[in-house]
């Protein structure tokens, strides 16, 4: 440990023209001490990657705010108590393009309103940040929300129907929250993402927002733990450009699901995994004409599978039969692979 303390002190003091500082994945050999305040000497630094390093002190030095040229900051580090304390200095890094923090302490409350060049922001939450700052990120492409998301400091703007996210460039949105999210907030958030292509929801919502809240550009949808009571297909099949749909563990807790005819013309890949209550799945004629990949696993109660690909092809698995572990269906023009995996 003493060896690395000396090495870091030497590096931070002598390599003042350093542009990139990145540690190997896992950070083994660099862990076990606190981040030196001397890192503020690297004023030419463009990229700082501390991902995977475990410090015995949870405090990030305020001298990090000296790195005004920084464009990429990866603070996905670990502390002995499981969270790090980041001082309110991130707003000073006005050239920042990619900010990737991890779990932060309750003491951390960051103003990010000056980061007008930000492109990637992950693990954002309203416990450590201000939701109103999202409206300042007009170039944002990827946003990841992890943890609580409330609009206490945005209610006045919400009453005026102003968008939570002002970026027309946003292509990817993911929300991970074990506590759930207000359905109205989620609907307004999705309505702000006018050009969204990728949507990942790992949050209990019970019901999807109405389809008009979704971007028509949405091509990829991944749902897990949403505990949807109603069949999500009537909403998702109204997304004209949907190509990949993944419904994982407890995304849907109902018993029946139907893919209506001519409603998913561009869907190429469908994954149904861990839908433990699903008993019947019906695919109507020409519902998924472009489908190439279908995987079903962990759906123990699924006994009635009715799939009609075209007028000549129909598959029906009755309740008194078991789904095969693997089969391949060949139609006149395409070959489809299906993996139907039953848990033993």
Residue, then its C-alpha position, 0 to 999 in steps of 0.5 A: x500500500x505504501x508503495x502505491x501511495x508513493x507511486x501515485x504521489x509521484x505520478x500526480x506531481x510529475x506527469x502534469x501533461x497526462x491526458x489519459x489515466x485509466x486503471x485495469x478492470x478490477x483495480x487490483x493492486x491500486x485499492x486499499x487507500x484514499x484517492x490523493x488530493x494531488x490528482x488535482x495537479x493533472x490539469x491537462x487530463x481528458x479521461x479519468x477512469x477509476x472503475x473497480x477500485x476499492x478505497x478505504x476512504x469514501x471521500x473524493x477530494x475536492x481538488x478533482x474540480x481542478x480538472x477543467x479539461x476532463x471529458x470522461x470521468x468514471x467514478x464507479x469505485x467502491x468504498x468500505x462502507x459501500x458508497x462514496x462521498x463526492x463533493x459538489x465540484x462536478x459542475x466545474x467540469x464544463x467540458x465533461x462528456x461522459x460522467x459515470x458515478x456509482x453509489x454515493x452517500x446521502x451527504x452527496x448532493x450535486x449540482x450538474x447544471x453547468x454540464x451542457x456538453x454532457x452526452x452520457x450520464x448514468x446512475x442519476x438519481x434525485x437523492x444525490x442530484x437535482x432533476x431540474x438539471x436534466x433540462x440543461x443537458x441539450x446534447x444528452x444521448x444516454x441517460x441511466x437512472x438508478x435509485x429514487x426519482x422524484x420531481x420535488x424541485x420540478x413541480x412548477x415546470x411540470x405544471x407548465x407541461x415543460x419536458x423533464x429532458x430537453x435533449x432531442x438527441x437522447x437515444x437510450x434511457x434506462x431506469x432501475x429502481x426497487x422502490x417504484x416510480x410515480x406512473x405520472x412521472x414516468x409518463x411525463x419522462x417518456x414523453x420528453x424522450x421524443x427520439x428514444x431508440x432504447x428503453x430499459x425499465x427495471x422498476x415496479x410500475x404495474x401498468x405501462x403508460x399509454x402508447x402515445x407517451x412512447x417515442x415512435x423511434x423506439x426499437x429496443x424494449x427491455x422490461x424486468x421486474x415491472x410486475x405488469x398486471x395487464x398484457x403489455x402487448x396492446x401497448x408495445x405493438x403500437x410502436x411502429x419501429x420496434x425490433x427487439x423486445x425482451x420481457x424478463x423475470x416478473x415483467x408481466x405477472x398475468x396469465x394470458x398474452x396476445x400478439x395481434x395480427x399485423x401489429x409488430x411488422x418489424x419485430x425481429x427478436x423476442x425473449x420471454x424469460x421468467x414470466x412464471x404466471x404465463x399460461x397462454x400465449x397467442x400469436x395471430x396470423x402475420x403478427x410478427x412477419x419479420x421475427x428471426x429469433x424467439x427464446x422462451x425460458x422459465x415460463x413454467x406454467x406456459x402450456x397453451x402456445x398458439x402460433x399462426x405464422x401464416x395461413x399454412x403454418x400453425x403451432x399449438x401446444x395444448x395444456x396436456x403436453x409438454x413444450x419441447x426443449x428445442x425445435x426448428x420451424x422452416x417456412x417457405x422462405x425463412x428458417x426460424x429457431x426457437x428455444x423453449x427451455x423448461x426448468x426442471 
